[in-house]
Every structure is written in structure tokens, then in C-alpha cells.
């Protein structure tokens, strides 16, 4: 008898992770049916049919179009919409990814209807309870039946919290994605030519986390450092609309003139840039890992990271948002040494392991 899985996603990184699992589900026709629900949490003009075509996944069957508002209002509206879908679809599993409000809403809606929850990226911890993502991931883990961990560290985090039932280290689905799309991006993207860039002769930056963008002191520290680095080599910054709005609000637009500003990029273009750049500056969890997968030095503009392996192995430096620390980390790049042999995120077959557990 076929099993029905409802997948809840709401942000671009979640669609990218879901692509690996969705592709594996399609290998089991007649055994598994996936229904994808997009909460609408992150509106992205590049999240169009082209995006889904690039990832080779069908567009979501449901789009709740819930975006904007406070955390409570957003999560509440999502919870209401997801509950209605689950009552109609009656799935065997609800599959959630990561740590967004969509993740929490999906977990709570399913748990209250006594539908088993499988949490991909379970066990990650920043140990910073000021981050809404930390609250989301802890609560999602508490109501999940399958805790699908990407690393041994994540398994250990859960064990320290007394959670051992249903815990599995399946590896990281993002590594599956990185391996699958690496060559496709190289062959299929013309972004370097479009932007007039040369491999290993530019920097790539992203900045979107509220802890940075909502604080004018932190935001200025980041963009002023990037502007200075741009005097050494081009710095490409795909600029999130919210970050652009706050730069204007805080009077920090002057720093953008030194940078190569582009709109948020299609997936394959971003992967092509990540592989070709000399260094990545980011506050994104996903981009930190992609830098590691492509063996590109990463400077993370946060005070902590869930992906401690990237730091321990020498590929990632945590610098916060102070201009001086960012510039010091950039200056130290040439002297750095990193472990190229370790594979803490598995062997690129996480999606297959996840499916095996869901089909039991």
C-alpha cells in the first residue's frame, strides 16, 4: 500500500534540501506519494517555475501565501492552513526541514493531529535562545518521531537533552544536493561571464539574518568591511530585498557603491559563483556548508554556528559583525590551513537513508 508524505517548506533553502528527497521519492512509484506544501514564508521573485525546473521538482500543490507579520501571527496563520490540508490529505508522514517558522507550524499541526513527524536536520543547536531558529528547531525535535540528523554532533546534542528514540544520523541532504548540482552549475550557468568575473579573483557575500540586518551597528560593520575588501577584488553581493530596505533606512547605502550588487540569484547561478569564488562572506547556515562542500574558505559573520565541523576543520572562521575582525580574517586567509580529507556530513546518500526510514 502506498504511503503519503506531506512535505512542509517555506523558504528557498528548504526547497533545495527537499529536492534531494523528492528526487528519491520519484524512484518509488506506487509506493510513495509526496504532496508539497509551500507556506509562502519567504517571497522570492526567483522562486518561480524556473527555480523548480532547475531543481527538477514539481511545483507545490498548495501555497498558503503566508508571509510578513510577527513570528506569532505568521506561525499561527501557517498552523491554521497546514492543519486544514492535513485533515483533507490524511498523510502517513509529515516531513519538515530545518528551523523556520514553517518548520514549527508543520510540526505542531501534525503532532496535534497525531500524524508522525520526520524532521530533517534534527539535533542542530546554536545554543543561542535569542535566535528564533533555535526555538523552532528545539520544539520541532520534541514532537518528531523520526529525528534525521546530519552529523554525529547533532546526535550527541539530542542525547544530552535526553532524546534517543527515533534518532538517526543519515548524513546531510545538502551534501547530496552539492554533489548532484556541482557539474550542472559549472556547465549550465553563465553568471561569471554575465558579471565579468574571473575564477578565484572575486569574493561572494550574503547577508540576511535579522541579528545583523536589524542592528545598524552590526550591519554597518559588515558592509563597511565588504566595501574595503572590494578595493582589493570585486565583492559580489546578491542583495535580499529586506537587507536593501534596512540599508536605506539606516543611511548605509553609500557602502553599496563599492560592491557588485545583484538581485537574489537562481539556484544554479549561486552554486556556480560559490565554486568559483576565492572566499565567501556569509551569515547563512546553508552557504557556510556549501563553501565547505566546494572547499572554499568561508568567513561567517555571526557569533556562533550550528555547523561547528566547518570551523573545527579549518574551512570556516567565526568573526561576528565587527569590521576589524572581518578584515583580519580576510587578511589571514593566505596563512590558513584546512583539512581536505574529512567528510563529517556523510557520503551524499542522505536522501536514500531518509526514504528507507519513512518506508518501514
N, C-alpha and C positions, 0 to 999 in steps of 0.2 A: 504494500500500500504506500502511495506517495506521501511524503512529508511536506508540509507547507511551512515556509520560513518567511516571516515579515522582517525586513531589514529597515532599520530606522537610521536615517542620516540627515544632516542639516548643514554641513559645512564642506567646502571643497576638499579638504584633506580626507574627510570621511568617504567621499565618493571614490577617491583614489585608492584608499585601502579596500573599500568594498569591491572595486573592480577585480582584484585578485581572487576574492572568494566567489564572486558572481561567475567569473570565468570557469572556476572549478565546478560550480553547481551545474553549469550547462553541460558538463561531461556526464551527468547522471539523469538523462531524460527519463521521465516516467517514475523516477524515484524521489526527486526533489522539485519543488516549485518555489520560486522566490518572488515575493511581492515587495517592491522597494517603495518606501515612503520618504519623501523629502519634506522636512518641516518648513523649509524656507528660511531657516535661521540666518544664513549669510547670503545676501543677494549679491550675485556676481554676474556682470554682463557677459563674462566669458563662460558662464555655466549654461551654455546653450546646447543645442543638438550637436554642434561641432565638438564640444567637450566630451559628450557621451560617445560620439563616433570615435574620437581619439582613444578613449579608454575601452572601446569595444564592449560597452554595456548598454542595455536598453534604458531609455529614459524612465524616470519613476512613474509608477502607476498612480500615485497620489502625491499632490503637492499642497501642503496645508497653508503655505504663504504666510507663515508667522515670522515676522522679523520686526525689530525695533521694540522699544519699551524697556521697562526694568526687567531684571532677571526673573523676579517673581511673576510678573504679568506674562512675560514670554513663555516661561515654563508652564504656567497654568493653562494658557491657550493651547500649547502643544499637547499637554496631557489630555485635554478635552478631545482634541482632534484625533489623537492616536487611539484613545480608548474606543471611540466610535468605530474606527477602522478595525481594531482587534475584535470587537464584538461582531462585526459583519464577516470578517475573514476567518475567524477561529483557527489561528495558526497553531502548529505544534511547537514552534520556537519563535522567540523574538530575538533578533541579532542586533547588537548595539556596538558602536565603535568609539573608543577614546573617552573624552571628558567634557563634551559640550553640554549646553542646556538640553539639546535634542537627545543626548545620551541619557541624561537623568529622566527626562519626561518619558522616554521609551521604557526605561527600566521600571519606573513607578507604575505606569499604566499596565504593563504586563504583569508585574508582581501582584497588583491589586485584583487582577482577573485570574490569578493562579496559572498564568502561562509561563513556562520556563524561559529564563533569560540567559543568553550566551553573550559574555562581554569580551570583545576583542580589545587587547591592550589592558587587561586587568592587572592590578598589582603595582602600577606605576605610582610613585609618590615624589612630590617635590618637598614635602614636609613644611609647606607654607600655606597655612589655612586662610591667609588673606586672598589667595587665588581662588576665584570661583571654580576653576577647573579642578582644584584639589578636592573641594567639597563634592563636586559632581562625581568624580571617579571613586571616592570612598563610598558614597551612598550607592552608586551603581554596583560596586563589588559586593556590598552587603546583601543585595537582593538577587544576585545572579546564581544560577545553578551550575553553569559552566564558566570558569574563570580562565580565560585563554591568554596566558602570559607570554610576552615576547622574549623574556630573559630570565636567567636564574635569579637575578636581583629582585625582579618583580615577584617571583615565587617566595623568596625569603621575606619580602615586605609583608605579604599576606600571612605567612606563618607567624611572624612577630605579632600580628593582630589576631591570631588565633583562628585564621581561616585556612583550612587544609582540604576540606571536602570539595571535590569538583575542580581542583586546581591542576592545570596542565601547562607546561612550558612547550608551546607549539612553535616558537620562533616568531619572527616579526613579519607580518604581511607586507610591510613597506619594503623589506628586502626582496620579497617575491616581485613586487612592482618594479623596484630598481633594476633587477636583473632582466625582467621582461621588456622594459621600455628603453633600456640603455642604448642599444644599437638603433632602434626605431627612431629615437630622438636625433641621434647623430645623422642618420640618413635623411630623415623627413623634415627637419626644421631648418629654415633659412634665416634664423634670427641673428646669428653672428654677422652675416652679410648685410642684413637689413640695417643693423645698428653700427656697421663699420668697425666691428671688433676683431681682434686677433687673439687666438687661443693663448692663455696664460699671460695676457697683457691687460687684464681688466679685473676689477673687483665686482662682486654681486652682493647686494644688500636687500634685506627685507625688514620692515618694522611695522608691527600691527598690534602688539599686546597692549591692553589697557594700562598696565602698570607703567609702561613707557609713554604711550601716546597721550594719556590723560594728565601727565605730570609735566608742566612746561620746563622744569629744570632738567629732568631726565631726557625729554625729547630734544632739547637744545644740545645737551651733551652728545647725543647720538649724531644728530645731523651736522653739528659743527665739526665733529671728528671726521665724518664721511666727506665733508666738503674739503677738509685739509688733505685727506688721503687722495682726493680727486686731483690735486696738484701734482701727484706722483704718477697716477694712472687713472683711466676712466672708471667711475663707480656707477654701475647700473642699479637703479632703484625702481622696481615695479611698485608704484605707489597706490596703496589701498585708499579708497575714497575717504574713509573716516580719518586716516592719518593726514591726508591732504587738508581736510576741513580744519583739523586741530592745529596744524602748522599755520594756517591762515589766522585762526582765532588767537593764537599766542604770538603772532607777529614774527614768525620764524621762517617765512617764505624765502627770505634773502639767501638762505643757505642752499636752496634748491638750484640756483643758477649754476652752481659748480658741478652739479650731478647730471647724469644721463637719466632723466625721468621718463618712465614708460607706464602705460596702463597695466593693470594686472594681466599677466600673460597666460595664454593657453598652456596646457599641461606639458606638451612635448617641447615647446619653446623654453619653458622654465628648466626642464631636465637637460636640454642642450646647453643652456647657459651654466648650469651647476657643474656640468662635466668639464666645461672649457675654461672656467674662471681660475684665477690664481688663488683667490681667497674669498670666503663667504662671511659676511657680517649678518647676523640674524637674531631675532628673538622668538623664532618659530621652532617648536619641537620637531616638526617633520623635516624642516630644512636642515637642522643640525644632523639628523640621521642620514639624510640624502648626501650631505657633504662627506660623512664617514663612509657611506657605501661607495662613493665615487673617489674616495681618497683625496679629498680637497681639504686643506686647513680651514677651520671654522673658528670665528670669534663670536661668542654668544653674548649678546647684550642683555643679560639677565643676571640675577643674583644667585640663582640655583637652576638646576636642570634635572628632569626625570631621567635623562639618558646619560647616567654617570659613566657608563662604559666608554663613551666617546672622549670624555675628559681623562679617564684613567689610562687610556691607550695613546694619549698624546695628540689626538686629532682636533680637540676642541678646547678652547680657553674661555672660562667664565670671567667676564670683566665688568658686569653691571652696566651702568649707563653714563659713567664719568668719562669725559672727553680724554683726559690724560691716560686713563687705563686702557681705553680703546686704542689710542695711538701707540702706547707702549707695547701692547700685544701685537699690533701690526708691525712695529719695528723689530720685534723679536722673532718674526716668522722664519727668517732665514736661518736662525740658530736652533730652531725646533727639531726634535726627533720624534718619530711616531712609529708605533707597532703596526706593521702591514700584514701580519700573519693571522691575528686573532679574528674569530668570527662569532662574536657574542650574540648576534641576532639570528642565528640558525643557518640553514643551508638553502634558503629560498623555496622551501616547500611547506610553509606555514599554512597556506590555504588548504592544501590537501589534508593536513592533520586536523584542521578545524572541521572540515566536511566529514572526516571519519568519525569524529566525536558526535557530530549532530545526527549522523545516520544510525547510531547504535540503537 
